[in-house]
Amino acid sequence: MSDLSLRGACELAALIRKREISSRELTDHYLSRIDELNPKLNAVVTLDSDRARKRAGEADKALARGESWGPLHGLPITVKDTFETAGIRTTAGAPMLSGHVPNADAVSVARLRAAGAVLLGKSNTPLFAGDGQTYNAIFGTTNNPWDLTRSPGGSSGGAAAAIAAGLSALELGSDIGGSIRSPAHCCGVYGIKPTHGIVPLRGHIPGPPGALAEADIGVAGPIARCADDLDLALSVLAGPADERKIAWRLELPPPRKSALREYRVAAWLDDPVAPVDCEVRAPLEAALDSLRRAGVRIDDRARPDIDFTRALRTYVRLLMPLMTSGMPPEQFAELSKQADSAPADSTDPAVAMAQAITLRHRDWLAMHEDRERFRLIWASFFRDYDVLLCPPMAVAAIAHDHSEPMEARTIPVNGVPHPYFSALIAWAGLIGMAYLPSTCAPVGATAGGLPVGVQVVGPYLEDRTTIDFARKLGELVGGFKRPPGY
């Protein structure tokens, strides 16, 4: 049965429906595989084995009676440990939440269960999902299945590592600064950052447990081994919150084109503001060459009329108040003093970060107005192009680096040290801030064998266009590859 582990969720769900394999058999198989392979990865950190086996058995009995629970009937899945799960502890990697056992599922988890999924357990995340690597004081460090000395990315690093290693059929991640796309890139799997707002985030930590308001920029989305699985999961996850269903409906449009060569493609693979390492750029260029040979016309000079530097400044100022909302009052007060004592246009990175963290609401409104102007520019751009291809981040999977303070870390890009967060989140933030859908798809590897992915960015609410192009691109360049040893 080992060849089943790395098959797609769509295929596995179909095998269960046709009763060619039982949900209980597949659930036991994944639990056995977790027992065997997870210790060296530390991707899955909380298991709910007994209830998973019970639900899988109930799924099989239901099928025998001719009942279907939905498109994920009996499918064993895991979810990131930032999503509340009824009766299963949810920590968000925070010691203060190490004993937190929610009474109810997050909305997205509830939708997966209502569609028939069997929840095996939870995947690892950094403290409050606040890092581009995956480690915390409760569960320790998650390793990359392609190289255990390297990070799987973050903050959905446990999720991407679990999918790459075949420990689960499907995963649920979240993304506010590339936290789905970067781990998908680092682990060689597929992940979608949906259009902001189409998948309810209620029940996600952060915010605090029980919070009703949903964060700006942040989204929930699936991680999988093929693009078809993203499409399946999005059909389950997307839709208005329950209190809005009385009047609101969501009907995502179909892909813009039916054939690969019909797509109008723009490519933005590097930029002086956010340099991309040649080890990453080479596989991206090779993917473009494959597309051209397949008859796809690519404009590699097309750019939205956006000032990248200003866009990143806007993104950081919108992001940081969200990421530090739980900061202790004394620390916030010190940062406020630092921010207020410096010029508003300070170029000192520490001052600029302090000003972002302590942003006043009137200044946030100005940043939001900037964002809306950027969104209009993007909308104009996508009248001429169907998708934009760009890197998920500047480098491939990095070696573990948990040094403190985090903001002092650097990452070499083409041999030159770059600030940690700019190397990890610049390309992801440019897209996320504008609420655009982006599917990360594997396209190749570095010379050293580390996976490389590409962001397939599409117009607002045209998520299925990005998934369809990623699907067709995978058929062309090979898609997901099995990590050695798995």
C-alpha positions in Angstrom: 0.0 0.0 0.0 3.0 2.3 0.3 2.5 3.6 -3.3 -0.8 5.1 -2.1 0.8 7.5 0.4 1.9 10.0 -2.2 -1.1 9.9 -4.5 -3.4 12.9 -4.7 -6.4 13.5 -2.5 -8.8 13.4 -5.5 -7.5 9.9 -6.5 -7.6 8.6 -2.9 -11.1 10.0 -2.3 -12.3 8.3 -5.5 -10.7 4.9 -4.4 -12.6 5.2 -1.1 -15.9 6.0 -2.9 -15.5 3.0 -5.2 -14.7 0.9 -2.1 -11.4 -0.2 -3.7 -9.8 0.8 -0.4 -11.5 1.5 2.9 -11.1 4.7 4.9 -10.0 2.7 7.9 -7.3 1.0 5.8 -6.0 4.3 4.5 -6.2 5.9 7.9 -4.2 3.1 9.5 -1.7 3.3 6.7 -1.1 7.0 7.2 -0.9 6.6 11.0 1.7 3.8 10.5 3.6 6.0 8.1 3.6 8.9 10.6 4.9 6.5 13.3 7.7 5.4 11.0 8.8 8.6 9.3 7.6 11.5 11.4 10.2 11.3 14.2 13.0 12.6 12.0 10.7 15.2 10.4 8.6 16.4 13.4 5.9 17.6 10.9 2.9 16.1 12.7 2.9 17.2 16.4 -0.5 16.1 17.8 -2.3 12.9 16.8 -5.9 12.0 17.4 -5.5 8.4 16.4 -8.4 6.7 18.2 -11.0 9.2 17.0 -9.6 9.1 13.5 -9.9 5.4 13.4 -13.4 5.5 14.8 -14.6 8.1 12.2 -12.9 6.2 9.4 -14.8 3.1 10.4 -18.1 5.1 10.5 -17.2 6.5 7.0 -16.9 2.9 5.7 -20.2 1.9 7.2 -21.9 4.9 5.7 -20.7 4.0 2.3 -21.9 0.4 2.7 -25.3 1.9 3.4 -25.1 4.0 0.2 -24.5 7.3 2.1 -22.0 9.9 1.1 -20.8 12.6 3.5 -19.3 14.7 0.7 -16.3 14.9 -1.7 -13.8 14.2 1.0 -15.7 11.1 2.4 -13.3 9.1 4.5 -10.1 11.0 3.4 -7.4 11.2 6.1 -6.1 14.8 6.5 -4.0 16.9 8.9 -4.4 20.6 9.6 -2.0 23.3 10.8 -1.8 23.8 14.6 -3.2 27.3 14.2 -6.7 26.1 13.5 -8.9 25.3 16.4 -10.1 21.7 16.5 -12.8 20.5 18.8 -11.4 18.1 21.4 -7.9 18.3 20.0 -5.4 20.7 21.5 -4.5 23.8 19.5 -1.4 25.6 20.5 -0.3 27.9 17.6 3.2 26.9 18.9 2.7 29.0 22.0 3.6 27.6 25.5 0.7 29.7 27.0 -1.7 27.6 24.9 -0.1 24.2 25.4 -3.2 23.0 27.2 -5.8 24.8 25.0 -8.4 22.3 23.9 -11.2 24.1 21.9 -14.9 23.2 22.2 -15.5 23.9 18.5 -13.7 23.6 15.1 -12.5 26.6 13.2 -14.9 27.3 10.3 -12.5 25.9 7.7 -11.9 22.7 9.7 -15.7 22.3 10.2 -16.1 22.6 6.4 -13.5 19.9 5.8 -15.1 17.6 8.3 -18.6 18.3 6.9 -17.3 17.2 3.5 -16.3 13.9 5.0 -12.6 14.3 6.0 -11.0 12.2 8.7 -8.8 14.4 10.9 -5.6 12.6 11.9 -4.0 15.4 13.8 -2.1 18.7 13.7 1.0 19.9 11.9 3.7 22.1 13.4 4.0 25.9 13.2 6.3 28.5 14.7 5.2 30.6 17.7 1.9 32.3 16.7 2.7 31.5 13.0 5.2 34.4 13.2 8.3 33.1 11.4 9.5 31.9 8.0 10.8 28.7 9.7 8.9 26.1 11.7 10.0 25.6 15.4 8.6 26.4 18.8 9.2 25.7 22.5 6.5 23.1 22.8 7.2 20.7 19.9 10.7 21.7 18.7 11.9 22.0 15.1 10.4 20.6 11.9 12.8 19.5 9.3 12.6 19.5 5.5 12.1 16.1 4.0 14.5 17.0 1.1 17.3 17.9 3.6 16.9 17.4 7.3 19.4 20.2 8.1 17.1 22.7 6.4 13.8 24.3 7.2 10.6 23.4 5.4 9.7 27.1 5.5 7.0 28.7 7.6 4.7 29.2 9.0 2.8 26.2 7.4 6.1 24.3 7.4 4.8 21.2 9.2 1.9 21.1 6.8 4.1 21.2 3.7 6.6 18.7 5.1 3.8 16.3 6.0 2.4 16.5 2.4 5.8 16.1 0.8 6.6 13.1 2.9 3.3 11.4 2.4 2.0 11.6 6.0 -1.4 12.9 5.0 -3.6 13.1 2.0 -4.4 16.9 2.3 -3.4 19.8 4.5 -4.9 23.1 5.6 -2.5 26.0 6.0 -2.7 29.7 6.5 -0.8 32.6 4.8 -0.3 36.2 5.7 3.3 36.6 4.5 3.8 33.6 2.3 3.1 31.0 4.9 1.5 28.6 2.4 3.5 29.6 -0.6 7.0 29.6 0.9 6.7 26.1 2.5 5.2 24.7 -0.7 8.2 26.1 -2.5 10.7 24.8 0.0 9.1 21.3 0.1 8.2 20.9 -3.6 4.4 20.7 -3.2 1.4 22.7 -4.3 -0.4 25.4 -2.2 -2.8 28.1 -2.8 -3.2 31.5 -1.1 -6.8 32.1 -2.0 -8.3 35.5 -2.7 -8.6 37.3 0.6 -11.9 36.8 2.3 -13.3 33.8 0.4 -12.4 31.3 3.1 -13.5 32.4 6.6 -10.6 32.5 9.1 -12.7 32.5 12.2 -11.2 30.0 14.7 -7.6 30.7 13.5 -4.9 31.6 16.1 -3.8 34.3 16.0 -6.0 36.3 16.8 -6.6 35.0 20.3 -8.9 32.1 21.0 -12.5 33.1 20.6 -11.7 36.2 18.5 -14.5 37.0 16.0 -12.8 39.7 13.9 -10.8 38.3 10.9 -7.3 39.7 10.2 -6.5 41.8 7.2 -4.3 40.0 4.5 -4.4 36.6 6.2 -6.1 33.6 4.5 -6.6 29.9 4.9 -5.9 27.5 2.1 -5.0 24.0 1.2 -1.6 22.3 0.6 -1.5 19.2 -1.6 0.5 17.1 -4.0 -1.3 18.2 -7.1 -3.3 21.1 -8.4 -6.5 19.1 -8.8 -6.4 18.6 -5.0 -6.3 22.4 -4.4 -9.3 22.8 -6.6 -11.2 20.1 -4.7 -10.3 21.5 -1.3 -11.1 25.1 -2.4 -14.6 24.0 -3.5 -15.1 22.8 0.1 -13.5 25.7 1.9 -14.7 28.7 0.0 -17.9 30.5 0.7 -19.4 33.2 3.0 -19.5 32.8 6.7 -22.7 31.3 8.1 -24.2 34.7 9.2 -23.8 36.0 5.6 -25.3 33.1 3.8 -28.8 34.5 4.0 -27.9 36.9 1.1 -24.3 36.2 -0.1 -23.2 33.6 -2.5 -19.7 32.8 -3.9 -19.4 31.7 -7.5 -15.7 31.7 -8.5 -15.4 32.0 -12.3 -13.9 29.1 -14.3 -10.4 29.4 -15.6 -9.9 32.1 -18.2 -8.5 29.7 -20.8 -9.0 26.1 -21.7 -5.6 25.3 -23.3 -2.1 26.2 -22.0 -1.0 28.0 -25.2 -4.0 30.3 -24.9 -2.9 31.8 -21.7 -1.4 35.4 -21.8 1.5 35.0 -19.4 3.7 37.7 -17.8 6.9 36.7 -16.0 8.6 38.8 -13.3 11.5 36.6 -12.0 13.8 39.2 -10.4 13.9 42.8 -9.3 16.6 45.0 -7.9 14.4 45.8 -4.9 14.0 42.0 -4.1 16.9 40.1 -5.7 16.4 36.4 -6.4 19.2 33.9 -6.0 20.5 32.4 -9.2 19.9 29.0 -7.7 16.2 29.7 -7.7 16.1 31.8 -10.9 17.7 29.0 -13.0 14.8 26.5 -12.6 12.3 29.3 -13.1 13.9 30.3 -16.4 13.9 26.6 -17.4 10.2 26.4 -16.7 9.7 29.5 -18.9 11.7 27.8 -21.7 9.4 24.7 -21.4 6.4 26.9 -21.7 7.7 28.7 -24.8 8.5 25.3 -26.4 4.9 24.4 -25.7 3.7 27.4 -27.7 3.0 29.8 -24.8 3.8 33.4 -25.4 5.5 35.0 -22.4 6.1 38.6 -21.8 9.1 38.8 -19.4 9.2 42.5 -19.4 5.6 43.1 -18.3 5.2 44.7 -14.9 2.3 46.3 -13.1 2.9 50.0 -12.8 3.8 49.6 -9.2 6.7 51.0 -7.2 8.0 47.8 -5.5 9.7 49.7 -2.7 6.5 51.7 -1.8 4.4 48.5 -2.1 6.7 46.7 0.3 6.6 49.6 2.8 2.8 49.6 2.6 2.7 45.8 3.1 5.0 45.9 6.1 3.0 48.8 7.7 -0.3 46.9 7.2 1.2 43.6 8.4 3.2 44.4 11.5 0.3 45.7 13.7 -1.4 42.4 13.0 1.7 40.3 13.8 2.4 42.1 17.1 -1.1 42.7 18.4 -0.4 40.5 21.4 2.9 42.4 22.3 3.2 43.2 26.0 2.2 46.8 26.8 5.6 47.7 28.2 7.4 46.6 25.0 4.8 48.4 22.8 5.4 51.6 24.8 9.1 51.5 24.3 8.7 51.0 20.6 6.2 53.9 20.5 8.8 56.2 22.0 11.4 55.0 19.5 8.9 55.6 16.6 7.8 59.0 17.7 11.3 60.4 18.3 12.4 59.7 14.7 11.4 61.3 11.4 8.4 59.7 9.7 10.6 58.8 6.6 13.4 57.3 8.6 15.5 54.7 6.7 16.9 53.1 9.9 15.4 49.5 9.7 14.9 49.3 13.5 13.0 52.7 13.5 11.0 51.8 10.4 9.9 48.5 12.1 9.0 50.4 15.3 6.9 52.8 13.3 5.2 49.9 11.5 4.4 48.1 14.7 3.0 51.2 16.4 1.1 52.5 13.4 -1.8 54.8 14.4 -5.2 54.1 12.9 -5.2 57.3 10.8 -1.8 56.2 9.3 -3.2 52.7 8.7 -6.1 54.2 6.8 -3.5 56.0 4.6 -1.7 52.7 4.0 -5.0 51.0 3.2 -5.7 53.8 0.6 -2.3 53.1 -1.0 -3.2 49.4 -1.1 -6.5 50.1 -2.9 -4.6 52.1 -5.5 -2.2 49.2 -6.0 -5.2 46.9 -6.4 -6.6 49.1 -9.2 -3.2 48.9 -10.9 -3.2 45.1 -10.6 -6.8 44.9 -12.0 -5.6 47.0 -15.0 -2.6 44.7 -15.5 -4.8 41.6 -15.6 -6.9 43.0 -18.4 -3.8 42.3 -20.6 -2.5 39.2 -18.9 -4.1 36.1 -17.4 -1.4 35.1 -15.0 1.8 36.5 -13.6 4.7 34.1 -12.8 7.1 35.2 -10.0 9.2 33.7 -7.3 7.6 32.7 -3.9 10.8 33.9 -2.2 14.4 34.8 -3.0 16.1 31.6 -2.0 15.4 27.8 -1.7 15.0 26.1 1.7 17.5 27.7 4.2 19.6 26.0 6.8 18.0 26.1 10.3 18.7 29.4 11.9 16.9 30.1 15.2 19.3 32.9 16.4 17.9 35.8 18.3 17.0 38.5 17.8 15.1 37.4 14.7 15.4 40.7 13.0 19.3 40.4 13.1 19.3 37.3 10.9 20.5 37.5 7.4 20.1 35.2 4.3 22.7 35.2 1.5 21.3 36.0 -1.9 23.9 35.5 -4.7 26.5 35.6 -1.9 25.3 38.9 -0.5 23.7 39.0 3.0 20.1 40.3 2.9 17.7 41.0 5.8 16.0 37.8 6.8 12.4 38.9 6.3 12.9 40.7 3.0 14.5 37.6 1.5 11.6 35.5 2.7 8.5 37.6 2.3 9.0 40.4 -0.2 7.6 38.5 -3.2 4.8 36.9 -1.2 3.9 40.2 0.5 3.6 42.1 -2.8 0.8 39.7 -3.8 -0.8 39.1 -0.5 -1.3 42.7 0.4 -3.3 43.2 -2.8 -5.7 40.3 -1.8 -4.8 38.4 -5.1 -5.0 34.6 -5.5 -1.6 32.8 -5.9 -0.9 29.2 -6.5 2.6 27.9 -5.7 3.6 25.0 -8.0 6.8 23.0 -8.1 8.8 23.6 -11.3 12.2 22.1 -10.7 15.2 22.0 -8.3 18.4 23.9 -7.6 21.8 22.4 -8.6 21.9 20.9 -5.1 18.6 19.2 -5.4 16.4 21.5 -3.3 12.8 22.1 -4.7 11.9 25.4 -6.4 8.4 26.6 -6.9 6.7 29.4 -8.8 3.9 31.7 -7.8 1.1 31.7 -10.4 -0.7 34.9 -9.6 -4.1 35.7 -11.0 -6.8 38.4 -10.9 -8.9 39.1 -7.8 -11.4 36.2 -7.3 -10.0 34.2 -10.3 -8.4 31.5 -8.1 -9.4 28.8 -10.5 -7.3 30.4 -13.3 -4.2 30.2 -11.1 -5.0 26.5 -10.2 -5.6 25.6 -13.8 -2.4 27.1 -15.0 -0.5 25.4 -12.2 -2.1 22.1 -13.3 -1.1 22.5 -16.9 2.4 23.7 -15.9 2.8 20.6 -13.8 1.8 18.4 -16.7 4.6 20.1 -18.7 7.4 20.2 -16.2 6.6 17.2 -14.0 4.9 18.6 -10.9 5.4 17.0 -7.5 8.4 14.7 -7.0 8.9 12.2 -4.2 11.6 13.2 -1.8 14.4 10.6 -1.5 13.7 8.1 1.2 9.9 8.6 1.2 
